[in-house]
Amino acid sequence: MQQPLVSVITPTYNAELFITQTIDSVRAQSYKNWEMVIVDDASADTTTDILKKYSELDHRIKFHALETNSGAAIARNTAIEKASGSYIAFLDADDLWMPEKLSKQIVFMQEKDIDVCFSSYELMDEAGISLGKMVKALPKVDFSKMLKSNYVGNLTGIYNAETLGKVYMPNIRKRQDWALWLTLIKKVGFAYSIQEPLAKYRLRENSISSNKLNLLKYNYTIYRKALKFGAFKSTVYLLRFLIEHFFIKPQQTVQL
């Protein structure tokens, strides 16, 4: 029985320091029937040179370049549009996958008849050195839970495009992945996780999560622009996010 094709969606922008490791982690997958659709967002470094070499080396790597810098949402949506897979997965240009990542998730989704899946993931520093910590995924999340905080690590998420169709991200500057998973989970009811860490997330110095004020600003944008909530309702959900994120903390970061 042939494995279903998985499309790996990767946007790049000035990613020369990390993209080689990221692509190599996909090429090292035990699951072989994948395509990696990489859309470069007008990088000014050597990223496109690296991508051209990989696309020539491995036919499963599909490289496309945007003429002007358009943002991560446009890059991701362009990649989704060009994707041919039955399943769509996401991996940013500075993160890594474990070798069994796709194999374990696709088998899990097929055996359990699940359309949206995610997993736990490990944390590493900017240099790629393990921090000895894991963000432990909740066993399952529904739309109501996801409204309070984003519990799907984008680097671990996969959805079934055969049953759900292609679902795109809103064209907002940040946190568009949260909006995508909200849309998908609203369609299916629940997303289910594998508790084992199947990916490695690189903590960057200038990430949104490192700046709490920016985190709140972009979360408010999700409620207002992506979900079309009114100002009052958006404020209420932002307060719920604060309570969930800083006081309840159902998603644990644990020592490995």
C-alpha positions in Angstrom: 0.0 0.0 0.0 1.5 3.3 -1.1 2.0 6.0 1.5 -0.2 9.1 1.0 1.8 12.2 -0.2 2.5 14.7 2.6 3.2 18.3 1.6 5.6 20.1 3.9 5.0 23.9 3.9 8.1 26.0 4.6 8.4 29.8 4.2 11.9 31.3 4.1 13.3 34.7 4.6 17.0 35.3 5.2 17.3 31.8 6.6 20.8 30.9 5.4 22.0 30.1 9.0 19.3 27.4 9.6 17.6 26.2 6.4 20.2 23.5 5.6 19.5 21.8 8.9 15.8 22.2 8.5 15.7 20.6 5.0 18.1 17.8 6.1 15.7 16.9 8.9 12.9 16.4 6.4 15.2 14.4 4.0 16.0 12.2 7.0 12.4 11.2 7.5 11.7 7.5 7.7 8.5 8.4 5.8 9.6 8.9 2.2 6.5 10.0 0.2 6.7 13.8 0.9 7.2 17.0 -1.0 8.7 20.1 0.6 7.2 23.2 -0.8 9.5 26.1 0.0 8.5 29.7 -0.8 11.1 32.3 -0.3 9.9 35.7 0.7 12.5 37.8 -1.3 15.5 36.9 0.9 18.6 39.2 0.7 21.1 36.6 1.8 22.2 33.3 0.3 19.0 31.5 1.1 17.8 31.2 -2.5 21.2 29.8 -3.6 20.9 27.1 -1.0 17.3 26.3 -2.0 18.2 26.0 -5.7 20.9 23.5 -4.9 18.6 21.4 -2.8 15.8 21.4 -5.4 18.3 20.1 -8.0 19.6 17.5 -5.5 16.2 16.1 -4.5 13.2 16.3 -6.8 10.8 16.2 -3.7 12.0 19.7 -2.8 10.0 22.4 -4.7 11.4 25.9 -4.6 9.4 29.0 -5.5 10.5 32.7 -5.0 8.3 35.7 -4.4 9.4 38.8 -6.3 8.8 41.1 -3.4 8.8 40.7 0.4 5.2 39.9 1.2 5.2 38.4 4.7 5.0 34.9 6.1 1.2 34.5 5.5 1.5 35.1 1.8 4.6 32.8 1.6 2.8 30.0 3.5 -0.4 30.4 1.4 1.5 30.3 -1.8 3.1 27.1 -0.7 -0.3 25.6 0.3 -1.7 26.6 -3.1 1.1 24.8 -4.9 0.9 21.7 -2.6 -0.2 18.4 -4.0 -0.3 16.3 -0.9 -3.2 14.5 0.8 -1.8 15.8 4.0 -0.4 19.3 4.7 2.3 19.8 7.4 4.2 22.8 8.5 7.9 23.4 9.3 9.4 26.9 9.6 12.9 27.5 8.2 14.7 27.4 11.6 13.0 24.4 13.2 13.7 20.7 13.0 11.8 17.4 12.8 12.7 14.1 14.4 13.2 11.3 11.9 10.0 9.4 12.8 7.8 12.5 12.8 5.8 12.0 9.7 5.6 8.2 10.0 4.2 8.3 13.5 1.7 11.1 12.8 0.3 9.7 9.6 -0.1 6.2 11.1 -1.8 7.8 14.1 -4.2 9.9 11.9 -5.1 6.9 9.7 -5.6 4.4 12.5 -7.7 6.8 14.6 -9.5 8.5 11.7 -8.2 11.9 12.7 -8.1 14.9 10.4 -6.0 17.3 12.6 -3.0 16.2 14.6 -0.1 17.7 16.5 2.5 16.7 19.0 4.8 17.7 21.8 8.1 19.3 20.9 11.5 20.0 22.3 13.2 23.4 22.8 16.6 24.4 21.6 18.5 27.7 21.7 19.4 29.8 18.7 22.6 27.8 18.2 20.6 24.5 18.0 21.7 23.3 21.5 19.0 21.4 23.4 17.6 23.3 26.4 16.6 20.0 28.0 12.9 21.0 27.9 9.8 19.8 26.2 6.5 21.6 25.5 4.0 18.9 26.3 1.0 18.8 24.1 -2.5 18.6 25.5 -4.1 15.2 24.6 -6.8 17.0 22.6 -8.1 20.5 22.1 -11.4 21.9 20.8 -12.3 25.3 19.4 -13.3 26.8 22.8 -9.9 25.8 24.3 -8.0 27.1 21.3 -9.7 30.5 21.6 -7.9 30.9 25.0 -4.4 30.1 23.7 -2.7 28.5 20.8 -2.1 24.9 21.8 -0.9 23.6 18.5 2.8 24.0 17.8 2.8 24.9 14.1 6.0 22.8 13.5 4.1 19.7 14.6 0.7 20.3 13.0 -0.7 18.3 10.2 -4.2 18.4 8.6 -5.9 16.1 6.1 -6.4 18.1 2.9 -8.3 15.2 1.3 -11.2 15.5 3.7 -11.0 19.1 4.7 -9.8 20.7 1.5 -7.0 23.2 1.5 -7.3 25.7 4.3 -5.3 28.9 4.2 -4.0 31.4 6.7 -5.3 35.0 7.0 -3.0 37.7 5.7 -1.9 39.2 9.0 1.6 39.9 10.0 2.0 37.4 13.0 0.2 34.5 14.6 -1.5 33.5 11.3 -0.8 29.9 12.2 -3.1 30.2 15.3 -5.9 31.4 13.0 -5.3 28.4 10.7 -5.6 25.9 13.5 -8.7 27.6 14.9 -10.4 27.4 11.5 -9.5 23.7 11.2 -10.5 22.7 14.7 -13.8 24.5 14.3 -14.4 22.3 11.2 -13.6 19.0 12.8 -14.4 19.5 16.5 -11.1 18.3 18.0 -7.4 18.1 17.2 -5.6 15.2 18.8 -2.0 14.9 19.8 0.9 12.5 20.1 2.5 13.1 23.5 6.0 12.2 22.3 8.1 15.2 21.1 8.4 14.9 17.3 10.1 18.2 16.5 12.5 20.8 17.8 11.6 24.5 18.2 14.4 27.0 18.0 14.0 29.8 20.5 15.0 33.1 18.8 16.0 36.2 20.6 13.5 38.4 18.7 10.5 35.9 18.7 7.0 37.1 19.5 6.9 35.0 22.7 9.9 36.7 24.1 8.1 40.1 23.9 4.9 39.8 26.0 3.5 43.2 24.8 3.8 42.2 21.2 2.3 38.8 22.0 -0.8 40.5 23.4 -1.0 42.9 20.4 -0.9 40.1 17.8 -3.4 38.0 19.8 -5.9 40.9 19.8 -5.4 41.1 16.0 -6.4 37.4 15.7 -9.6 38.0 17.6 -10.4 41.2 15.7 -9.2 40.6 12.1 -9.1 36.8 11.7 -12.1 35.9 13.8 -14.0 39.1 13.2 -14.9 39.6 16.8 -16.0 43.0 18.0 -13.8 45.2 20.2 -15.5 44.2 23.4 -15.6 40.5 22.7 -11.9 40.6 21.6 -11.0 42.3 24.8 -12.8 39.7 26.8 -11.0 36.9 25.0 -7.7 38.7 25.5 -8.4 38.7 29.2 -9.2 35.0 29.0 -5.9 34.4 27.2 -4.0 36.2 30.0 -5.7 34.0 32.6 -5.1 30.9 30.6 -1.5 31.7 29.7 -0.2 33.2 32.9 -2.4 31.6 35.7 -4.0 28.3 34.6 -1.1 27.2 32.4 -2.5 23.8 31.3 0.2 23.3 28.7 3.4 22.3 30.6 7.0 22.8 29.7 8.8 19.9 31.4 12.4 18.7 31.8 13.5 15.9 29.5 
